[in-house]
Amino acid sequence: MDIEIRQGLAEARALAAEHWRALLAYIGLGVLVPFLLLSSEPIFDLRNIMAIAADPWTYRVSGSITGPLYLLGIVSVLVAGAMLAAWNALLAPMREGYISEIMYGMVAGVAFMLASVAINLAVGFGLATVIWFTIGIEQWVALPQAVQFVPRIIAWTLTSWLGARICLAGPIMGERGKLDPLSAFAESWRATRVAQVRLFGLYFAFNMAAGAVLGLLVVLHGYLIISGEPGSPIESLMSGVWLIFWSTWFAITILLPAGLYRAARPASAAAEVFA
């Protein structure tokens, strides 16, 4: 089964035009709500992060780490749940309403998130184990930082390639209302075999572009923090810029694999499901 990238992008645009209301609703759930929750915790404020990084012995964080970790857990569930709910809304043959989609998304999203994290951790630990047994931990620590950076690039490349191979898993779960991510990963692995190089290139370009914009925003926000007063209007305006960035990233993360999934389906099956 082949996947044409151009057709997948066209399908993604069609889905955005057809289901823009649902997409906006789940951007709110997956981006706006987590943004507001994280804004309530001072440790996640960029100004505080920069102050701690600049002088960790002067700027100390009081209180328990349990609160921020608990908040990160809630945010992770919300983001993953919103993704699965959005795929269900965009791809299911018949929508059952926002409440049903959100309930499905919260359950399926946790399973999808845990399976994805487990895969990435397995790649990282596997590569680290190979390095430690081949070179040795002490010898590895003694190597220059430039040399130690190479395995990180290899790990990032492997996880990016794996991400391209399993990119259809979320849409597969969402369209069919599945709760099992492993079978969806296996089906995505089979479906992307022929087009894996093109998909890797597509996701590599997307990740590089998103990383470049993210780095630019961090530098810009950091400059505004250093040169301005706390709570200045232009610094507050950066909150809106961050929301636009994460909303765009979330929308592309939803629409791109959904469009590729529709492009991967045989024409007859697609006509039956999406008529």
Steps between C-alpha positions, in 0.01 A plus 500: 500500500651834391430844643525807280616797708329753275170315526540474876550876528194559282295268720623686810383832354164346414459371855586842643239667278235239578550471877639841597257539791605171659864583434467835678321335793775244549773760457333671794502178701851393400676837495310778675400305814852353552651846438282653770577217741875526451483879534366454852826329609794747546764237422383486138541876449787571258621792712538273804664226291758749368568633849557151639725406207703819538558465875368171641650567845321833542163424345361202681165332449304436817232241549454146382570375149181294522279793400676582170534130410132444575413800282719371217319167522161668470620710205643194323169316534309802370724539195494130411126479566431802281703344219307173506169683533592717200594198288172339599309814401682542168506139382215300656229406247237654728563751777341433837548848649765680703426328830538153352815604312660650809418197714653273236798729456586512871506119525667426167736795539656360817565164332638670189725729705640222720572277200673785314713591804594134550618471138715813524645396837582155360696661214686730738584231756595255225746745346642592843545133588692436178728798567564412864582136427713588196696794640440488873329758720819663634657523154177642361480772766863596425431557130459859366148644491511515121553123485226435756260705285524253209292221665234757580473581131482128423228451764304797365528362146380156611206637695409727208506204263290295741262794531458504123435124495229518768355838400172340389435331835306791651270546199444122485392500865288811459314388188407160645461601865776257600656501847792271418798700369726198435288356218471852354879537513539165323252599228671837451836323476370283217324786320804731500756242382511612137493876571719502812782705343263771378313504830824529694603791279164668551508467878868595510423824315201571725698436819792712382269788410312476830830479692638807319188706577500376860865600544434841347207561736706395802780741401253782434313443825827475691619829350175670602537364853858623533439843349156574645318523829295208635144512372569751221238512223733366233605209724133424570441507125739206470239282670277548197790421268570178689132405478501554124815289463374207709153515341657482153726214607205312652284548190776374267572208732135399470435575135821367344468133610123513447552613141770238443268234639226596257753500216617153602155345473399330175282725289196274527523474878547873533197567284288274719614650829524867412209535260 
